[in-house]
Amino acid sequence: MWWRNTRIYLDYASATPVLPEAQAAVNRASALFGNPGAVHTEAVAAKALLEKSRERVAMQLGCKAREVVFTSGLTEANNLAILGCAKGIALKNPQGDALKNTHWLVGSIEHSSVLECFAEVERLGGKVTHIDPDASGIIKPEIVSQALRPETVFVSVGWGNNEIGIVQPLKEIAKTIHERSQVIFHSDAGQAPLYLSPQVHTLGVDLFSLGSGKLYGPRGVGALYINNRVSLAPVTLGGGQERGLRSGTEEPALAAGFATAFDIIAGERETEAKRLQKMRDDLAAQVVAHIPGVILNTDLKHSLPHMLNISIPNINAEYLVLALDHASLPAGRQGFALSTKSACNEGDASSHVVLRLAEASLCPPKLYAKDGAKAARSPIVEWRAKNTLRISLGRDTTKNNLISFAKNLSTGTAALHFLRMVL
């Protein structure tokens, strides 16, 4: 790929490059162009590939193939999980305000594709409680336990956070939920399957969202694990494909690419996690040593090994990202790719994730009815959330890449501080 020789890519949390083997699988499978819903020879071949890919994904999850529904990606998987459950409840109670007597729990630092679904649940009449993390970003099982009510029907807590990398204690949360009720437990897997075993029965989840584009597979495909005990209603209507839950002609080629990438990352999971964690921790030490006042928003002991999120005082984080993007580097390279927060939150200057961390550092985690329904925030909370950088490593990241990045980050920060003083 062209960028490997010209750029240093440090935004793997936004998107991963497609593995050559996964792309080759897509290319080969593209010859099977038949519609899997038909009965002729070409269609049967396409259907067979689709179902084989489903079996491979299910094997990585430790579940049955019939419990895996292919989607267009992580966002659709989250929508199907949350809104599919809401619609299913509504269909059982066709009178108005079907969700009025239901209670829903969600972590306050979830991805926007999760939080927006809960906002829709609230608009439909459901009662939604947001659960704050502690100062490290962890959603405590005891806080979840306190939030459960007799009318609680659904809990959603992501596994590996997409901005700070914190890994949530899903097994402990699942135990807390299931020993008290029949509540459905959903988790957005994010990039955790790159470095942690995604065995759904061990984790205790009922719904588990996956996106190929976050796992070195092709974009445009994802999956939702649906435990057999869970009943969902479709949110996409049409021909009734994917067990009637996701209408639209299936794409066997993308499913094959996804399954191939999933198999490969599973084989490299342990060694790659160790390699990246060592480099990430060394980078964190360099950042702390050379950038005055920097705050590490990533808890290095409880996070995915490839993520580092920091806040730098008295700089504009977006200006710094642009400066690093155009930095001139040795050997003809040109710039670093990184981000300030989730690329999905366009137009929002602050990281809602770091905002919650900063608030938790000043007071214990809270439960509250509506996202944002809080007292005025202190200036230190505001600047920490606005001045964030997310550095995420991946398969092509080297030690020398990070040495170069640390030097340029320090230089760029100093330059912005100087400009701020003289202008």
C-alpha positions in Angstrom: 0.0 0.0 0.0 1.3 3.4 -1.0 1.1 4.9 2.5 3.4 2.4 4.1 6.4 4.1 2.4 5.2 7.7 2.5 3.2 8.1 5.7 3.1 7.0 9.3 -0.4 5.8 10.1 -1.5 6.1 13.8 -5.2 6.1 13.4 -6.0 2.4 13.5 -8.9 3.0 15.8 -10.7 4.9 13.0 -10.1 2.3 10.3 -7.7 -0.6 9.6 -6.2 -1.4 6.2 -7.6 -4.5 4.6 -5.3 -7.5 5.0 -4.0 -8.8 1.7 -5.4 -12.2 2.4 -8.9 -10.7 3.1 -8.8 -8.7 0.0 -7.8 -11.7 -2.0 -10.7 -13.6 -0.5 -13.1 -10.8 -1.6 -11.6 -10.8 -5.1 -11.9 -14.6 -5.5 -15.5 -14.6 -4.1 -16.5 -11.8 -6.5 -16.7 -14.4 -9.2 -19.7 -15.9 -7.3 -22.0 -13.1 -8.4 -25.3 -15.1 -8.1 -28.0 -13.9 -5.7 -27.9 -16.2 -2.7 -31.7 -16.1 -2.5 -32.2 -17.8 -5.9 -32.1 -21.5 -6.6 -29.9 -21.8 -9.7 -26.3 -23.1 -9.7 -24.7 -19.7 -9.4 -27.0 -18.7 -6.5 -26.3 -22.0 -4.7 -22.6 -21.4 -4.9 -22.9 -17.9 -3.6 -25.2 -19.1 -0.8 -22.7 -21.9 0.2 -19.9 -19.3 0.5 -22.0 -17.0 2.6 -22.9 -19.8 5.0 -19.4 -21.1 5.2 -18.3 -17.5 6.1 -21.0 -17.4 8.7 -19.7 -20.6 10.2 -16.2 -19.2 10.4 -17.3 -16.1 12.2 -19.4 -18.2 14.6 -16.4 -20.4 15.3 -14.4 -17.4 16.4 -17.3 -16.3 18.6 -17.9 -19.7 20.1 -21.5 -19.7 19.0 -23.8 -21.4 16.5 -23.9 -20.2 12.9 -27.6 -19.5 13.1 -26.8 -17.0 15.9 -24.8 -14.8 13.5 -26.5 -12.2 11.3 -24.5 -10.3 8.8 -24.9 -6.5 8.6 -23.4 -3.7 6.7 -21.1 -2.9 9.6 -20.8 -2.0 13.3 -23.3 0.9 13.2 -26.0 -1.3 11.7 -25.3 -4.1 14.1 -25.8 -1.7 17.0 -29.0 -0.4 15.5 -30.4 -3.8 15.0 -29.5 -4.9 18.5 -31.0 -1.9 20.3 -33.8 -0.7 18.1 -34.6 -4.3 17.1 -35.2 -5.1 20.7 -37.3 -1.9 21.2 -39.4 -2.7 18.1 -39.9 -6.3 19.3 -41.2 -5.0 22.7 -43.5 -2.5 20.9 -44.9 -5.2 18.6 -45.9 -7.3 21.6 -47.8 -4.3 23.0 -49.3 -2.6 20.0 -51.1 0.0 22.1 -49.6 3.5 22.3 -46.6 4.2 24.5 -45.4 0.5 24.2 -42.0 1.4 25.8 -43.5 3.6 28.5 -43.0 0.9 31.3 -39.5 -0.2 30.1 -36.1 0.9 31.5 -32.9 0.9 29.6 -29.3 1.2 30.8 -26.3 2.5 28.7 -22.7 3.5 29.5 -22.2 7.2 29.0 -19.0 6.7 27.0 -20.4 4.5 24.3 -20.0 5.2 20.6 -22.5 7.6 19.0 -24.1 4.7 17.1 -25.1 3.3 20.5 -26.0 6.5 22.2 -28.2 7.7 19.3 -30.1 4.5 19.4 -30.9 5.0 23.1 -31.9 8.6 22.3 -34.4 7.1 19.9 -35.6 4.6 22.5 -36.2 7.6 24.8 -38.2 9.4 22.1 -40.3 6.3 21.8 -41.2 6.5 25.5 -38.6 4.2 27.1 -36.8 5.4 30.3 -33.1 5.6 29.8 -30.4 5.8 32.5 -26.8 6.7 31.5 -24.1 5.1 33.6 -20.9 7.1 34.2 -17.5 5.4 34.4 -14.9 5.9 37.1 -11.9 8.1 36.6 -10.2 5.3 34.6 -13.2 4.9 32.3 -14.4 1.6 33.8 -18.1 1.0 34.2 -18.3 -0.7 37.6 -20.5 -3.7 38.0 -21.8 -2.5 41.3 -23.0 0.8 39.6 -24.8 -1.3 37.0 -26.3 -3.4 39.8 -27.5 -0.2 41.6 -29.1 1.0 38.4 -31.2 -2.1 37.7 -34.9 -1.9 38.3 -37.7 -4.4 38.1 -38.7 -2.9 34.7 -35.2 -2.9 33.2 -35.1 -4.7 29.9 -31.8 -3.9 28.3 -28.2 -3.0 29.2 -25.5 -1.9 26.8 -21.8 -1.6 27.7 -19.1 -1.6 25.0 -16.1 -3.9 25.4 -13.2 -1.8 24.3 -13.8 1.9 24.1 -13.1 3.5 20.7 -11.5 6.6 22.1 -9.5 5.7 25.3 -9.2 1.9 24.8 -10.5 1.0 28.3 -11.6 -2.6 28.5 -14.9 -3.1 30.4 -15.4 -6.1 32.8 -18.1 -7.7 30.7 -18.1 -11.0 32.5 -18.6 -9.4 35.9 -21.3 -7.0 34.5 -23.1 -9.9 32.8 -23.1 -11.9 36.1 -24.5 -8.9 37.9 -27.3 -8.6 35.3 -28.2 -12.2 34.8 -28.3 -13.3 38.4 -31.0 -10.7 39.1 -33.1 -10.6 36.0 -33.7 -11.7 32.4 -32.3 -8.4 31.1 -30.8 -8.5 27.6 -27.0 -7.6 27.7 -25.6 -6.0 24.6 -22.0 -5.0 23.9 -20.3 -3.2 21.0 -17.1 -5.2 20.6 -15.2 -2.4 18.9 -11.6 -3.4 18.3 -11.3 -5.6 21.4 -11.4 -8.8 19.3 -8.1 -7.8 17.8 -6.4 -8.5 21.2 -8.9 -10.4 23.4 -10.8 -13.6 22.8 -14.4 -12.8 21.8 -16.0 -16.0 23.2 -19.6 -14.8 23.7 -20.6 -17.4 26.2 -17.6 -16.7 28.4 -18.3 -12.9 28.2 -21.9 -13.5 29.1 -23.3 -11.2 26.4 -26.7 -11.8 24.6 -26.0 -9.4 21.7 -22.5 -8.7 20.4 -21.8 -6.2 17.6 -18.9 -6.6 15.2 -17.5 -4.5 12.3 -15.1 -6.0 9.8 -13.6 -2.6 9.0 -12.3 -2.3 12.5 -10.7 -5.8 12.3 -8.5 -5.6 9.1 -11.4 -6.8 7.0 -13.3 -5.1 4.2 -15.7 -2.2 5.0 -19.3 -2.6 4.3 -19.8 -5.8 6.4 -20.3 -6.6 10.0 -22.1 -9.0 12.2 -24.4 -9.3 15.2 -24.4 -12.3 17.5 -27.9 -12.9 18.7 -28.3 -15.4 21.6 -31.1 -17.9 20.8 -33.1 -16.6 23.8 -33.3 -13.1 22.4 -36.2 -12.0 20.2 -35.6 -9.0 17.9 -37.7 -7.4 15.2 -36.2 -6.2 11.9 -35.4 -2.5 11.5 -34.7 -2.9 7.8 -37.7 -4.3 5.8 -37.8 -6.0 2.5 -37.1 -9.5 1.3 -36.6 -11.1 4.7 -32.9 -12.1 4.3 -30.8 -13.0 7.4 -33.5 -14.8 9.3 -35.9 -12.0 8.5 -33.8 -9.6 10.5 -31.8 -7.8 7.9 -33.5 -7.5 4.5 -31.3 -6.8 1.4 -29.4 -9.0 -1.0 -26.4 -10.6 0.9 -22.9 -10.0 -0.2 -20.9 -13.3 0.1 -17.6 -11.7 -1.1 -17.5 -9.2 1.8 -18.6 -11.9 4.2 -15.7 -14.1 3.0 -13.2 -11.2 3.4 -14.5 -10.6 7.0 -14.2 -14.2 7.9 -10.7 -14.4 6.5 -9.5 -11.4 8.4 -11.2 -12.7 11.6 -9.3 -16.0 11.3 -6.0 -14.3 10.8 -6.2 -11.8 13.6 -7.2 -14.6 16.0 -4.0 -16.4 15.2 -1.9 -13.3 15.9 -3.9 -12.0 18.9 -1.4 -12.8 21.7 1.8 -11.9 20.0 0.5 -8.7 18.5 -1.0 -7.6 21.8 2.4 -8.0 23.5 4.3 -6.2 20.8 1.9 -3.2 20.6 1.6 -2.8 24.4 5.4 -2.5 24.8 5.6 0.2 22.1 2.5 2.0 23.4 3.8 2.1 27.0 7.2 3.3 25.8 5.5 6.1 23.9 3.4 7.1 26.9 6.6 7.4 29.0 8.2 9.6 26.3 5.1 11.8 26.1 5.0 12.3 29.9 8.7 13.0 30.0 8.7 15.7 27.3 5.3 17.4 27.3 4.7 19.5 30.4 1.2 19.1 31.9 0.1 16.3 29.7 -2.7 14.0 31.0 -2.9 10.3 30.0 -6.6 9.6 29.4 -5.8 5.9 28.8 -5.3 3.7 31.8 -2.4 1.6 30.6 -3.1 -1.4 32.8 -6.8 -1.8 31.8 -6.9 -0.9 28.2 -6.5 -2.3 24.7 -2.7 -2.5 23.9 -2.8 -0.3 20.8 -4.5 2.8 22.2 -3.2 6.0 23.8 -5.3 9.0 24.4 -3.8 12.2 25.9 -4.8 15.8 26.7 -2.3 18.6 26.2 -2.9 21.9 28.0 -2.9 25.2 26.2 -3.0 23.9 22.6 -5.6 23.5 19.9 -5.7 19.7 19.3 -7.0 20.0 15.8 -4.2 22.5 14.8 -1.7 20.0 16.3 -3.2 17.1 14.3 -3.0 19.2 11.1 0.6 20.2 11.8 1.6 16.5 12.4 -0.3 15.5 9.2 2.0 17.7 7.2 5.2 17.2 9.0 8.3 16.6 6.9 10.1 13.4 7.9 13.3 11.6 7.0 13.5 9.2 4.0 10.9 11.1 2.0 8.0 10.4 4.4 5.4 13.0 4.8 3.4 13.3 8.1 1.5 11.3 10.7 -2.2 10.3 10.6 -4.0 10.5 13.9 -7.2 12.0 15.3 -8.5 14.0 18.2 -11.5 11.7 19.0 -13.8 9.3 17.2 -14.0 10.2 13.5 -17.8 9.4 13.7 -18.5 12.5 15.9 -18.2 15.2 13.3 -18.8 18.8 14.4 -18.4 18.1 18.1 -15.3 19.9 19.4 -15.1 17.9 22.7 -14.7 14.2 23.4 -17.7 13.1 25.3 -15.6 10.2 26.6 -12.8 12.3 28.1 -15.5 14.7 29.4 -16.9 11.9 31.5 -13.4 10.8 32.7 -12.6 14.4 33.7 -15.8 14.7 35.6 -15.3 11.3 37.3 -11.8 12.5 38.5 -13.6 15.3 40.4 -16.6 13.3 41.8 -17.8 9.6 41.9 -19.6 8.1 39.0 -23.3 9.1 38.6 -26.5 7.7 37.1 -28.6 10.2 35.3 -31.7 10.2 33.1 -30.5 12.2 30.1 -27.1 12.5 28.5 -25.8 16.0 29.2 -28.2 16.8 32.0 -25.5 17.8 34.5 -24.3 20.9 36.3 -22.0 23.4 34.7 -18.6 21.9 34.1 -15.3 23.3 35.5 -12.7 24.8 33.1 -10.3 22.0 33.7 -12.9 19.4 32.6 -13.6 21.5 29.4 -10.0 21.9 28.3 -9.2 18.2 29.0 -12.1 17.1 26.7 -11.3 19.6 23.9 -7.5 19.1 23.8 -7.3 15.4 23.2 -5.2 13.3 20.8 -6.0 9.7 20.1 -2.9 7.7 18.9 -3.7 4.1 17.9 -1.2 1.6 16.7 -1.5 -1.4 14.4 0.2 -4.2 12.4 2.4 -1.8 10.5 3.5 0.3 13.4 7.2 0.1 14.2 9.4 1.3 17.1 11.1 3.8 14.8 7.7 5.2 13.8 6.9 6.0 17.4 10.4 7.5 18.1 9.8 9.9 15.2 6.3 10.6 16.3 7.3 11.4 19.9 9.9 13.9 18.7 7.5 15.6 16.3 4.8 15.7 18.9 7.1 17.5 21.3 8.3 19.9 18.7 4.8 20.6 17.4 3.4 21.2 20.9 6.3 23.6 21.7 5.7 25.5 18.5 2.0 25.9 19.2 2.7 27.1 22.7 5.1 29.7 21.3 2.6 30.9 18.8 0.0 31.2 21.5 2.2 33.4 23.6 3.3 35.8 20.8 0.0 36.2 18.9 
